[in-house]
Amino acid sequence: MPPDLDLVKKLILRRLINKRKIGGSHTALINLSKGFPSHFSSTKKGKKLIEKAIKELINDNLLLAK
């Protein structure tokens, strides 16, 4: 059973906090999808879910895209 959207958002934010990518620190959006298990991130559904989570985090102003 694939994780839901809220769980994916939570995992992305948790990873950024653990890597101390807060405030003036920058990272590429491509790097946000790294760290997910390959059986999830290599599927079409998984990729779409990760991309949707990133877009929603940007829309909620929790991520800032440059």
Number of C-alpha atoms within 10 A of each C-alpha: 3 10 10 12 15 10 12 21 19 13 16 20 19 12 15 15 11 9 10 10 13 13 6 5 8 11 11 9 14 8 8 17 18 12 11 15 10 10 8 15 17 11 11 9 12 21 14 12 20 21 17 15 20 23 15 15 17 13 12 10 10 11 16 11 13 6
